[in-house]
């Protein structure tokens, strides 16, 4: 608390321990495996809220729970305390508090604890902890009981309005997700460019485009093989061109009909090269070799600043460096939604960044719109067969190179691909602006919540009543109130568990 802070008239600043009953005797940890065997109707509470259910209860009434460890003590935008009512069970990650009757209401205590600056009280390196000894010394700004009621009523009225606004923002965000999905679906089904096709009936069909791409694909392979043999100084073996692997054809049996001029194909047919990167362990220790992390690739975006380093002597692929225009596709991730994410490498300048074996890199024919390919990977309908092929290994979902090569996608004529990319880009740009606006609204709501609490505990949120009894007169009665309201602390013998909690 700032030394320059002036208490409102009739208020007092009092150590927490003098105005609350600390009922940490009413908590008991039950580890996860035992809780699994004791599922029941009663909520099981932890540091920041309910973390499960259990078959018995230790508390029955209204309590304020304040995190002991694991709570976001130094994040002003997040709650550290919450209120519970009725029967329940509290583990050892939350302190159990009750405001002294006639002196401090639980609802006022709740808001006061969420306004407290916990620096100097909560400590720790990897996990912050608020010990009971430190908690007892927290200075609480105490208003007269009448003013407490007015503060709580006004605060919760405003919070209710903010909650309604946040709920509306969340609904808008959900609608925005559906909007993006609908745009992508319309794009890959040809509905987005239906009017464009009517105006351009003479465009060369995609089947002809595919023939050109397949011819280019074979020509590039032959040039690469010819260069490889030339580098060894040896003549290529007889019939070496027959070793060319034809691309995987699409299985069209279960695929829907496409618009006129479109055709089904596979990613393998459109790629001049496709493979994974360096298979070695990266490190955070700087070296001259940067390697992109798999987390750098998300749908439609590559974060070139998300990289680690390779040992100087680590093995290297023959073509290890990323180039602008490369198509990156994630091979494995801890979550299925991130497997098969696709993005295009932006202008990389003179940087030399390698890519790991967790990412596939493709280089497509120049006759294909890379943006259109990216949109195909973003469409949930086209992605679904790829996701079904993903296999789970050691907590990771992964797809194989053959899974990716056989990925089926609809191919429009090139001019229509460009039109689709342009149309989708405009629609999604609008969606991005709306999303930014919604996120700004959410941040503003959080800031307003903190501002309301500040005003409340600066004594500026509600008018003061000169008829309210000053807290100074209550202080003399606090000890007597504590004696009169001290609950009996009776526990069932042998009830306490010694197991550490694992919420």
Long-range contacts (C-beta under 8 A, 24 or more apart in sequence): 1-117, 1-139, 7-141, 7-459, 8-143, 8-458, 8-459, 8-464, 9-459, 9-464, 9-470, 10-143, 10-144, 10-147, 10-464, 10-468, 10-469, 10-470, 10-471, 10-472, 11-141, 11-142, 11-143, 11-144, 11-459, 11-471, 12-142, 12-471, 12-472, 12-475, 13-139, 13-140, 13-141, 13-142, 14-139, 14-140, 14-142, 14-471, 14-475, 15-136, 15-137, 15-138, 15-139, 15-140, 16-135, 16-136, 16-137, 16-138, 16-139, 16-140, 17-135, 17-136, 17-137, 18-478, 19-99, 19-100, 19-103, 19-104, 19-140, 19-142, 19-478, 20-97, 20-98, 20-99, 20-100, 20-104, 20-109, 21-97, 21-98, 21-99, 21-100, 21-482, 21-485, 21-486, 21-487, 22-95, 22-96, 22-97, 22-132, 22-135, 22-136, 23-59, 23-63, 23-96, 23-97, 23-98, 23-487, 23-489, 24-95, 24-96, 24-132, 25-489, 25-491, 26-58, 26-59, 26-63, 26-90, 26-96, 27-58, 27-90, 27-91, 27-92, 27-94, 27-96, 28-58, 28-89, 28-90, 28-91, 28-92, 28-495, 28-496, 28-497, 29-91, 29-92, 29-93, 29-497, 29-499, 29-500, 29-501, 30-54, 30-89, 30-91, 30-497, 30-499, 30-501, 31-499, 31-500, 31-501, 31-502, 32-502, 32-503, 34-497, 34-499, 42-87, 42-88, 42-89, 43-84, 43-88, 43-89, 44-88, 44-89, 44-91, 44-503, 45-84, 45-88, 45-89, 45-90, 45-91, 45-94, 46-70, 46-91, 46-93, 46-94, 46-501, 46-503, 47-71, 47-93, 47-94, 47-503, 48-72, 48-79, 48-80, 48-82, 49-82, 51-91, 51-503, 52-503, 54-89, 56-89, 57-87, 57-88, 57-89, 58-88, 58-89, 58-90, 59-84, 59-87, 59-88, 59-89, 59-90, 59-96, 60-86, 60-87, 60-88, 61-85, 61-86, 61-98, 62-98, 62-106, 63-90, 63-96, 63-97, 63-98, 63-106, 64-96, 64-97, 64-98, 64-99, 64-106, 64-109, 64-110, 64-113, 65-90, 65-94, 65-95, 65-96, 65-97, 66-94, 66-95, 66-97, 66-113, 66-130, 66-135, 67-93, 67-94, 67-95, 67-130, 68-92, 68-93, 68-94, 68-95, 68-129, 68-130, 68-131, 68-132, 68-135, 69-93, 69-124, 69-127, 69-128, 69-129, 69-130, 70-127, 70-128, 71-122, 71-128, 71-130, 73-118, 73-121, 73-122, 73-128, 73-130, 74-118, 74-119, 74-122, 74-128, 76-450, 77-446, 77-447, 77-449, 77-450, 79-114, 80-113, 80-114, 80-116, 80-118, 81-109, 81-110, 81-113, 81-114, 82-110, 83-107, 83-110, 91-501, 91-503, 92-501, 93-501, 93-503, 95-130, 95-132, 95-135, 100-478, 100-481, 100-482, 100-485, 101-481, 101-485, 102-145, 102-474, 102-477, 102-481, 103-142, 103-145, 103-474, 103-477, 103-478, 103-481, 104-140, 104-142, 104-148, 105-145, 105-148, 105-149, 105-152, 107-152, 107-156, 108-143, 108-148, 108-149, 108-151, 108-152, 109-140, 111-151, 111-152, 111-155, 111-453, 111-456, 111-457, 112-140, 112-141, 112-457, 113-138, 114-453, 115-141, 115-453, 115-454, 115-456, 115-457, 116-140, 141-457, 142-471, 143-459, 143-471, 144-468, 144-469, 144-470, 144-471, 144-474, 145-468, 145-469, 145-474, 146-465, 146-467, 146-468, 146-469, 147-459, 147-462, 147-464, 147-465, 147-468, 150-462, 150-463, 150-465, 151-456, 151-461, 151-462, 154-456, 154-461, 154-462, 155-452, 155-453, 155-456, 155-461, 158-448, 158-452, 159-449, 159-452, 162-445, 162-448, 162-449, 165-441, 165-445, 166-442, 166-445, 169-438, 169-441, 169-442, 169-445, 172-434, 172-438, 173-435, 173-438, 176-431, 176-434, 176-435, 176-438, 179-431, 180-428, 180-431, 181-379, 181-380, 183-424, 183-427, 183-428, 183-431, 184-375, 184-378, 184-379, 184-380, 184-424, 185-379, 185-380, 185-381, 187-375, 187-379, 187-420, 187-423, 187-424, 188-375, 188-376, 188-379, 188-381, 188-382, 188-409, 188-410, 189-256, 189-259, 189-410, 190-258, 190-259, 190-262, 190-410, 190-412, 192-420, 192-423, 192-424, 193-412, 193-416, 193-419, 193-420, 193-423, 194-259, 196-416, 196-419, 197-259, 197-260, 197-261, 197-416, 200-415, 200-416, 203-261, 203-413, 203-415, 203-416, 204-413, 204-414, 205-261, 205-262, 205-263, 205-413, 206-261, 206-262, 206-263, 206-265, 206-411, 206-412, 206-413, 207-263, 209-367, 209-411, 209-413, 209-414, 210-263, 210-265, 210-269, 210-411, 212-365, 212-367, 213-269, 213-270, 213-365, 213-367, 213-368, 214-247, 214-269, 216-272, 216-365, 216-367, 217-247, 217-269, 217-271, 217-272, 217-365, 218-244, 220-272, 220-273, 247-405, 248-402, 248-405, 248-406, 250-408, 251-406, 251-408, 255-408, 258-410, 259-412, 261-412, 261-413, 261-416, 262-410, 262-411, 262-412, 262-413, 263-410, 263-411, 264-408, 264-409, 264-410, 264-411, 265-408, 265-409, 265-411, 266-405, 266-406, 266-407, 266-408, 266-409, 267-362, 267-373, 267-404, 267-405, 267-406, 267-407, 267-409, 268-405, 268-406, 270-364, 270-365, 270-368, 270-373, 270-411, 271-362, 271-363, 271-364, 271-405, 272-363, 272-364, 272-365, 273-319, 273-361, 273-362, 273-363, 274-360, 274-361, 274-362, 274-363, 274-401, 274-404, 274-405, 275-360, 275-361, 275-401, 276-331, 276-356, 276-357, 276-358, 276-359, 276-360, 276-361, 276-401, 277-317, 277-320, 277-354, 277-355, 277-356, 277-357, 277-358, 277-359, 277-361, 278-310, 278-314, 278-315, 278-316, 278-317, 278-320, 278-354, 278-355, 278-356, 278-357, 279-315, 279-356, 279-357, 280-310, 280-311, 280-314, 280-315, 282-308, 282-309, 282-310, 282-356, 283-308, 283-309, 283-310, 283-311, 284-308, 284-309, 285-309, 287-311, 287-312, 288-312, 289-314, 289-352, 289-354, 290-351, 290-352, 290-353, 290-354, 291-353, 291-354, 291-355, 291-356, 292-322, 292-328, 292-353, 292-354, 292-355, 292-356, 292-359, 293-356, 294-330, 294-331, 294-332, 294-333, 294-356, 294-358, 294-359, 297-328, 297-329, 297-330, 297-341, 297-342, 297-343, 297-359, 298-338, 298-341, 298-343, 299-341, 299-342, 299-343, 299-377, 299-378, 300-342, 300-343, 300-374, 300-378, 301-343, 302-328, 302-343, 302-344, 302-345, 302-346, 304-345, 304-346, 304-348, 304-351, 304-353, 307-353, 310-354, 316-354, 317-354, 320-354, 320-355, 321-352, 321-353, 321-354, 322-348, 322-353, 322-354, 322-355, 322-361, 323-348, 323-363, 324-348, 325-363, 325-370, 326-361, 326-362, 326-363, 327-361, 327-362, 327-363, 327-364, 327-370, 327-373, 327-374, 328-355, 328-359, 328-360, 328-361, 328-362, 329-359, 329-360, 329-361, 329-362, 329-377, 329-404, 330-358, 330-359, 330-360, 331-357, 331-358, 331-359, 331-360, 331-398, 331-399, 332-358, 332-396, 332-397, 332-398, 332-399, 333-358, 333-396, 333-397, 333-398, 334-395, 334-396, 334-397, 335-397, 336-387, 336-390, 336-397, 339-386, 339-387, 339-390, 339-397, 339-398, 339-399, 340-377, 340-383, 340-386, 340-387, 340-390, 340-399, 340-404, 341-377, 342-373, 342-374, 342-376, 342-377, 342-378, 343-374, 344-370, 344-371, 344-374, 360-401, 360-404, 367-414, 368-414, 368-417, 369-414, 369-417, 369-418, 369-420, 369-421, 371-421, 371-424, 371-425, 372-412, 372-417, 372-418, 372-420, 372-421, 373-409, 375-420, 375-421, 375-424, 376-409, 376-410, 382-407, 382-408, 382-409
